Amino acid sequence: MSERNPLPNSFPANDTSNQQPSIQQQLPAKPLKTARGDSRDMPVLFVETLGLEDLLERAELDLEASFWPSAAAYSDRALALDPGNARAYLYKLMADVKVTKPDQLKNLKHPFDEHPCYQKIMQLEDDGIKEALLASNQYICDHLSSLYQSELDQVRHALTYAVFVPDVNKAETLLEPVPSFPASDQLREECRRKKQELFAATLAQAETDAREFRWADAVRLLESISGDEKCRVRLLEYKRMLEIDQRYGQGVAYQEKNLFREAAEIFAGLENYRDSALRLKKCRRMIRGNKVRAVGKEHTKAVVCNVLLSAFLALGCTISAPSFILLNFLWGIPLTIFSVVMTILRARYRPAKRMWIVMAAVFGLFLVLTATGILPFGQSTESLPSILYLIMMLCSIFI
C-alpha cells in the first residue's frame, strides 16, 4: 500500500520541480488529536506519518495521562521503526505495568525482571536506562526480602531440619504467599531439590510404618511423594489397610467398654487382622458368659426358694413323724442339697426342659415313696402336716 507509507525522496534536495505536496500538506491545517485506546482504533495514516521522536514523545505524554493502550501502541510503532530503541522498550514496559514515571517502577509490588521489555533492554547498549531499571528492580527485591524476612527464615529453618518430604511440603506452604523475587525463587528451587534428595528416605519410612501398623503415617508419607506406578499401588493398599485399622480400633474400644456383641461383629469382618481372631474368640466367650450370668441372676431367687422349701420339707418331715425325728431330719438335708444343685445346673447349662424333667422325676419318686409309707416321711397321708408336706413338694418341682 504505497499511499500509506511516506514516499522516499529520490530527487535532489535542490530540485523541487517534480515534487508534489503530500496528502497531509494538501489537507487544511487542523489541530491533531492523539489517538487513545486500542491501537487498532488509531488512524493508520496519521500514525505512520509520525517520526520516531514524535512517537516517543506522544507515548511519554500518554503515559503521563495514564492512557496505557495508546502509549503501548505508540511504543510498538516506534519499535517497528527502530527495533533497538531502549526508550521505546521502557515506555512499553511502563504502559504494561501502568506507571507514569520511570522512578515509579521501584514502587511496584513485584519485580519486573521477567518482563520481555526488561530483558530486551538488558541486551541493548543504553547504559543509562539499563542501570536505572537494574536499580529499580533491585530496590524491589531488597524491599521484598526485608518485608518477608520472617517467612524466608522459617523456610530456611524447615529445610535445614527436613527429614522427609512432608517437612519440605510445609516449607513450600510457607512460601505460597511470598511473591516471586530472587531470594524466594532460590528457596523454591531448594525445596524442589530437597524433595528429590528425601524421596528414598520417605519411601523407606513409609514401609517401616506399614510394618508397624502405623498406616496413617505411611499414607501421609506416600501422598507427599510422586513416585512410579508401584508407589501408587502401594498407596492404595495402605489406604485400604488404614480403613481396616480404624475398624479394628473401633472394635477394641467396644471391647474395652464391655460391648462384646458390637466388638465381635467388627472383629468377624477384619480378615484376621492383627489379633482380631483372638479378640473375636474372647468376645464370643464373654457373650456366652454374660448369658450364663444373666440366666444365673434370673434363677437366684429360684435357688433361694428351693433352699427354703427344702428346709420346710425337712421340718415337715419332723412334724409329720415325731417318732422318727432324727431319720426324717437326715432325709431333709439331702433334699436341700439336691434342690440347690439341680437349680444351679439349670442356670449353668440351660437345657431347662431336661432339668425340669429330672427334678420332677426325683421329687415324684420321693413323693411316691412317702405316700406308700416306704420312707418314714409321714405316718398318715390324711393328716394336715402330710398334706402340707405334699403341697410343698409339688411347689418345689415347679419353682
C-alpha positions in Angstrom: 0.0 0.0 0.0 2.2 2.8 -1.3 -0.1 5.6 -0.4 0.1 4.7 3.4 3.9 4.9 3.5 6.0 8.1 3.1 7.5 8.1 -0.4 11.3 8.1 -0.4 12.8 11.3 -1.6 14.5 10.1 -4.9 15.1 13.7 -6.1 17.9 16.0 -5.4 17.3 18.3 -2.5 17.5 21.5 -4.6 15.2 20.1 -7.3 11.6 20.8 -6.4 10.1 21.0 -9.9 8.7 17.5 -9.9 7.9 17.2 -6.2 4.2 17.2 -5.2 2.8 18.1 -1.8 1.9 15.1 0.4 -1.6 14.3 1.5 -1.1 15.9 4.8 0.1 19.1 3.2 -2.9 19.2 0.9 -5.3 19.0 3.8 -6.3 22.1 5.6 -4.4 22.7 8.9 -6.3 21.2 11.8 -5.3 20.5 15.4 -4.1 16.9 15.6 -5.6 14.7 18.3 -3.7 11.9 19.9 -5.4 8.6 19.4 -6.5 6.9 22.6 -7.4 3.3 23.5 -6.6 0.3 21.4 -4.0 0.8 18.6 -6.5 -0.7 16.2 -8.7 2.4 16.7 -5.9 4.8 15.7 -5.8 6.4 12.2 -3.2 4.4 10.4 -2.2 7.2 8.1 -1.7 9.6 11.0 0.4 7.1 13.0 2.6 6.1 10.1 3.4 9.7 9.2 4.9 10.4 12.6 8.7 10.1 13.1 10.5 8.2 15.8 10.9 11.1 18.1 7.3 12.2 17.7 6.1 8.7 18.5 8.2 8.5 21.6 7.1 12.0 22.7 3.4 11.0 22.3 4.0 7.8 24.1 5.5 9.7 27.0 2.6 12.2 27.1 0.1 9.3 27.1 2.0 7.7 30.0 1.7 10.9 32.0 -2.1 11.0 31.2 -2.4 7.3 32.1 -3.6 6.3 28.6 -1.9 2.9 28.7 -3.2 1.3 25.5 -2.3 4.3 23.3 1.1 4.6 25.0 1.8 1.0 24.2 0.6 1.5 20.6 3.0 4.4 20.1 5.8 2.4 21.6 5.1 -0.6 19.3 5.2 1.8 16.3 8.5 3.3 17.5 9.9 -0.2 17.8 8.8 -1.0 14.3 10.9 1.9 13.1 13.8 1.2 15.4 13.8 -2.3 17.0 16.8 -1.4 19.2 15.4 1.7 20.8 15.7 1.4 24.6 13.2 4.3 25.3 10.5 2.5 23.3 11.0 -0.6 25.3 11.0 1.4 28.5 7.7 3.2 27.6 6.1 -0.1 26.6 7.2 -1.7 29.9 5.8 1.3 31.8 2.5 1.0 29.9 2.2 -2.7 30.7 2.9 -2.2 34.5 0.9 1.1 34.5 3.3 3.7 35.9 3.6 7.3 34.6 7.2 7.9 35.5 10.3 5.7 35.4 11.0 6.4 39.0 7.7 4.8 39.9 8.9 1.4 38.8 10.6 0.8 42.2 7.1 1.1 43.8 5.8 -2.0 42.1 4.8 -4.9 44.3 6.6 -7.5 42.2 10.0 -7.5 40.4 9.7 -6.9 36.7 12.9 -8.6 35.6 11.0 -11.3 33.8 9.2 -8.8 31.6 10.1 -9.2 27.9 10.8 -5.5 27.5 13.2 -5.6 30.5 15.1 -8.5 29.0 15.3 -6.7 25.7 16.7 -3.5 27.4 19.3 -5.7 29.2 20.6 -6.8 25.7 21.0 -3.2 24.4 23.8 -0.8 25.0 21.9 2.1 26.6 23.6 2.0 29.9 21.6 4.8 31.4 18.2 3.1 31.1 19.7 -0.3 31.8 21.3 0.9 35.1 18.1 2.7 36.2 16.0 -0.4 35.6 18.5 -2.6 37.4 18.5 -0.3 40.4 14.6 -0.2 40.5 14.3 -3.9 40.2 17.0 -4.5 42.9 15.2 -2.0 45.2 12.0 -4.0 44.9 13.9 -7.3 45.6 15.6 -5.8 48.7 12.3 -4.4 49.9 10.5 -7.7 49.5 13.4 -9.5 51.2 13.1 -7.3 54.3 9.3 -7.5 54.2 9.2 -11.3 54.0 12.3 -11.9 56.1 10.4 -13.8 58.8 8.8 -16.2 56.2 12.1 -16.8 54.5 13.8 -17.6 57.8 11.1 -20.1 58.7 11.5 -21.8 55.3 15.3 -22.0 55.7 14.9 -23.5 59.2 12.4 -26.0 57.9 14.6 -27.0 55.0 17.6 -27.3 57.3 15.9 -29.8 59.6 13.8 -31.6 57.0 13.9 -35.3 57.3 11.1 -36.4 54.9 9.2 -34.9 52.0 6.2 -33.7 54.2 8.7 -31.5 56.0 9.6 -29.9 52.7 5.9 -29.5 51.8 5.4 -27.5 55.0 8.2 -25.2 53.8 6.5 -24.8 50.4 3.3 -23.9 52.2 5.1 -21.1 53.9 6.4 -19.9 50.6 3.0 -19.7 48.9 2.1 -16.2 50.0 5.6 -14.9 49.2 5.9 -13.2 45.8 8.5 -14.2 43.2 11.9 -12.5 43.7 15.4 -13.9 43.7 15.5 -14.9 47.3 12.1 -16.7 47.3 12.8 -18.3 43.9 16.1 -19.6 45.3 14.3 -21.2 48.2 11.7 -22.7 45.9 14.4 -24.3 43.8 16.0 -25.6 47.0 12.7 -27.1 48.0 12.4 -28.9 44.7 16.0 -30.2 45.1 15.4 -31.3 48.7 12.3 -33.3 47.6 14.5 -35.3 45.3 17.0 -36.0 47.9 14.5 -37.1 50.5 12.5 -39.3 48.2 14.2 -42.6 49.1 14.2 -41.9 52.8 10.5 -41.0 52.7 9.6 -44.2 50.9 11.7 -46.4 53.3 10.0 -44.8 56.3 6.6 -45.4 54.8 7.4 -49.1 54.5 8.6 -49.2 58.1 5.4 -47.5 59.4 3.4 -50.1 57.4 5.2 -53.0 59.0 4.5 -51.5 62.4 0.8 -50.9 61.6 1.1 -47.1 61.5 -1.0 -46.9 58.4 -1.9 -43.2 58.8 1.7 -42.2 58.8 2.5 -44.4 55.9 -0.3 -43.0 53.8 0.8 -39.4 54.7 4.3 -40.1 53.6 3.3 -41.8 50.3 0.9 -39.0 49.5 3.7 -36.4 49.8 5.9 -38.0 47.1 5.1 -38.5 43.4 6.5 -41.9 42.6 6.1 -44.6 39.9 3.1 -47.0 39.4 4.4 -49.2 42.2 4.2 -46.4 44.7 0.6 -45.6 43.7 -0.4 -49.2 44.0 1.2 -49.4 47.4 -0.6 -46.2 48.4 -4.0 -47.7 47.6 -3.1 -50.8 49.6 -2.1 -48.7 52.6 -5.3 -46.7 52.4 -7.3 -49.9 52.5 -5.3 -51.2 55.5 -5.9 -47.8 57.2 -9.7 -48.3 56.9 -9.3 -51.8 58.4 -7.1 -50.5 61.2 -9.7 -47.8 62.0 -12.4 -50.5 62.3 -10.0 -52.6 64.4 -9.6 -49.6 66.8 -13.3 -49.2 67.0 -13.7 -52.9 67.9 -11.1 -52.5 70.6 -12.9 -49.5 72.0 -16.2 -51.5 72.1 -14.4 -54.4 73.8 -13.0 -52.1 76.5 -16.5 -50.8 77.1 -17.8 -54.4 77.5 -19.9 -54.1 74.4 -18.8 -57.5 73.3 -21.6 -58.1 70.8 -20.7 -55.0 68.8 -17.0 -55.7 69.1 -17.5 -59.3 67.8 -19.4 -58.1 64.7 -16.4 -55.8 63.9 -13.7 -58.4 64.6 -15.5 -61.0 62.5 -15.1 -58.9 59.3 -11.4 -57.9 59.7 -9.9 -60.9 57.9 -7.7 -62.0 60.9 -6.1 -58.5 61.0 -3.5 -58.4 63.8 -5.1 -60.2 66.9 -8.7 -59.8 65.7 -9.2 -63.6 65.7 -8.2 -63.9 69.3 -10.2 -60.9 70.3 -13.2 -62.3 68.5 -12.8 -65.6 70.4 -12.7 -63.7 73.7 -15.7 -61.6 72.8 -17.7 -64.7 72.0 -16.7 -66.3 75.3 -17.7 -63.2 77.2 -21.0 -63.2 75.4 -21.7 -66.7 76.5 -20.5 -65.9 80.0 -22.8 -62.9 80.1 -25.7 -65.1 79.0 -24.8 -67.6 81.8 -24.6 -64.8 84.3 -27.9 -63.3 83.1 -29.6 -66.7 83.5 -27.9 -67.2 86.9 -29.4 -63.8 88.1 -32.8 -64.8 86.9 -32.6 -68.1 88.9 -31.0 -66.7 92.0 -34.4 -66.4 93.6 -35.2 -69.9 92.5 -32.2 -71.2 94.3 -33.1 -69.3 97.5 -36.7 -70.5 97.3 -35.6 -74.2 96.8 -33.3 -73.9 99.8 -36.1 -72.6 101.9 -38.6 -75.1 100.6 -36.2 -77.9 101.3 -35.8 -76.7 104.9 -39.5 -76.6 105.3 -39.7 -80.1 103.8 -37.3 -81.3 106.5 -39.3 -79.5 109.1 -42.5 -81.0 107.7 -41.0 -84.5 107.9 -40.1 -83.9 111.5 -43.6 -82.6 112.4 -45.4 -85.4 110.5 -43.4 -88.3 112.0 -42.4 -87.4 115.6 -41.2 -90.9 116.3 -38.6 -90.7 113.6 -37.3 -87.2 114.2 -33.6 -87.9 113.5 -34.3 -90.0 110.4 -36.7 -87.5 108.9 -34.3 -84.7 109.5 -31.5 -86.6 107.8 -33.7 -87.1 104.8 -34.3 -83.4 104.6 -30.6 -82.5 104.3 -30.1 -84.4 101.0 -33.3 -82.9 99.7 -32.0 -79.5 100.3 -28.6 -80.2 98.7 -30.3 -81.8 95.7 -32.6 -78.9 95.2 -29.8 -76.4 95.2 -27.5 -78.4 92.8 -30.3 -79.0 90.3 -31.2 -75.3 90.2 -27.5 -74.3 89.6 -27.2 -76.9 86.9 -30.3 -75.4 85.3 -28.8 -71.9 85.4 -25.4 -73.1 84.0 -26.2 -75.4 81.1 -29.6 -74.1 80.1 -31.3 -77.3 78.9 -34.2 -76.2 81.1 -36.7 -78.8 79.9 -34.4 -81.7 80.8 -33.6 -80.2 84.3 -37.3 -79.8 85.0 -37.9 -83.4 83.9 -35.1 -84.7 86.2 -36.3 -82.6 89.1 -39.9 -83.6 88.6 -38.9 -87.3 88.4 -36.8 -87.2 91.6 -39.3 -85.3 93.7 -42.0 -87.5 92.3 -40.1 -90.5 93.4 -39.7 -89.1 96.9 -43.5 -88.3 96.8 -44.4 -91.9 95.9 -42.1 -93.4 98.5 -43.5 -91.1 101.1 -47.1 -91.7 100.2 -46.7 -95.5 100.2 -45.0 -95.5 103.5 -41.7 -96.9 102.3 -40.0 -93.8 103.6 -41.0 -92.6 107.0 -41.8 -89.1 105.9 -45.3 -89.3 107.2 -47.3 -91.8 109.1 -50.7 -90.8 107.7 -51.4 -89.1 104.4 -54.6 -87.8 105.8 -53.0 -85.7 108.4 -52.7 -82.0 107.9 -48.9 -82.0 108.1 -48.6 -84.7 105.5 -50.9 -82.7 103.2 -48.8 -79.6 103.7 -45.7 -81.6 103.0 -47.1 -82.9 99.7 -48.1 -79.4 98.6 -44.6 -78.1 99.4 -43.1 -81.0 97.4 -45.2 -80.1 94.3 -44.3 -76.4 94.6 -40.6 -77.3 94.8 -40.8 -79.2 91.5 -42.2 -76.2 89.5 -40.3 -73.4 91.1 
